[in-house]
Amino acid sequence: MALNLDQENIVQLIGFHVGPKLLGADILTIREILREPEVGEAIAAPRFVEGITQLRGQVIPIVNLGHLMGVSPATVGQEKSWVLVAQAGSRQVGYRVDSVTPILRVREDAILAAPDIILSGIRSKYIRGVTETQRGLLVVVDLERMLNDEEVAALDRM
């Protein structure tokens, strides 16, 4: 059986909306996808932490990705939202997003450097690039590096 070399150059992305923006992250960096988990109050939490949830005995802080990126959420009028669990430093963090798309398969060479106009509005050092999908232009981000060192340290102090 011949190997399909094209499969080696495919990246699988989880697409998600934060407000009007379509973002995506490599599926290998996302530990879990939760549909509207129960979120409790986080006492003495940093301002960017929306609350906490428990996942298999581990307490996970929930960060509203839209708030973190300065994007207005689209959850007004929506019944539910989603939480993507990824690693941030030594701990897992849940990032609240407005919606999640099915898995997107994209050729690695189709992920291009992001133009300056995209980089100006969001945390640019965490952007891997952009790619065109059937759903529109998708900004590929690295969720594992979304929080800066100061924010990760604040989570560790919680």
N, C-alpha and C positions, 0 to 999 in steps of 0.2 A: 504494500500500500504506500503510495507516494505521500510525502509530507506536503501540507499546504503552507507554503512559506508566508502567504499573506496573513495567516492567523497569528504569526509571531509579531506582527506590527499593529495589531488591533488593541486598543485600550477600551476597557469597559467602564463607562461612567454612569454614576447616578446623577440624573438631572434633577434640579429642584428650583423652585421659585422663591425669591425673597422680594416681596413687593412685585414690581413689574420686571425685575431682572431674572433672567434665566441663567443659572449657574450650574456647574457640574463638578463632581469630585471623583477621583479614581475609586472604583468599587473596592479595591484592596485596602483603602485607608478608612473605610467606614466599617465599624465593628457591628453596628446594629441599626435598624430603622424601626422607630417606635411610632405607632399611631396614637396620638393624644394620650401620653402617659399621665398618670396622676402626679401632679406637681405640688409639692408642699412648700411652705414658706422657708426661706433660708435666713436664719437669724445672723446678723453681723456679716452679711455677705457683701462682696464688692458690688458696686452699683450696676455693673453689666450682667450680674447673675439674676435671673428671673425667679429662680426657685431651685428646688432639688427634687430628685426622684430616686427611687430605689430600684436597682436592676440586679437580680440574683444576689441579694445581700450586700451590694455595694452602693453607696450613696454617690450619686452623680449630679453635679451642678448643671443646670439648664441655662444656656445663654441664648438670648434672642439674637439670631444672626443678623436680622434686619437692623436692629438697634445698634449692634456692634459695627455694622458697615454704614450706618447713617442712611438707611433706606426705609421708607415708610412701609409698614406691613400691609399686606393685602388681606389679612385675616378678618377684617371688619365684614360682617355678613357671612363669613364662612363658619361652618359648624365645628370643624376640627382643624388641627394643624399637625405637623409631623416633627419628630425629633430624630436627627442623625447623630449617632454616637461615634465619636472619633477620639483618638489619643491626642492629648495636649500636654506635652512634657511627660511626667510620670503618671498622670491620671487620665481617666476617661471623662469626656465632657459631652453633654448633649447640646446640639445646636438646633434651636427651634426654627423651622422654615414653614412657608405657607403651603407648599404642595410638593409632591415628588413625582417624577416621571418614571416610566418604565426604563429599564437599563438601555443605555445608548452605546452602540458599538461604533467606534471612530478609529480611523487609521491614525497611528501616532504622528505621521508626517503631515496630517491635516490639522494638527493643533499648532497654530501660528502664534508668533509674538503678538501680544495685545497692543493695539494702537493707543497713543497717548490719551485720546479722548475717553477711553474706557478706564485707563489707569488713574485718571484725575479724580474720579468719584468714589473709589473704594480703596481698601488697603492694598496697594499695588504690589508690595513685596510678597504677597501670598498668592498672586495670580500666576499660574503656569502658562496661560495663553488663551486663545479663543479658537473656536471652530464653528463652522456652519452646520446646522442639523436641520432635520425636517421641521423642527419646532421653532427654528430661528437661530440667531447668533447666541452661542453658549460660551460663557466665560468659565474657564476651567480654573478652579481654586484648589489650594492645598489646605484642607481642614486641619491637618495636624500642626500646621504653622499659623493658623488664623489668629490665635492669641499671641500677643507679644510677651516677652520675658517677664515684664512687670505684672501683667494680667495672670500669667501662669503662677507666678510667686504668690499673688493674692489668693488664688484658688488653693494653693498648698497651705496657706495660713487659715483657711476656713475650718 
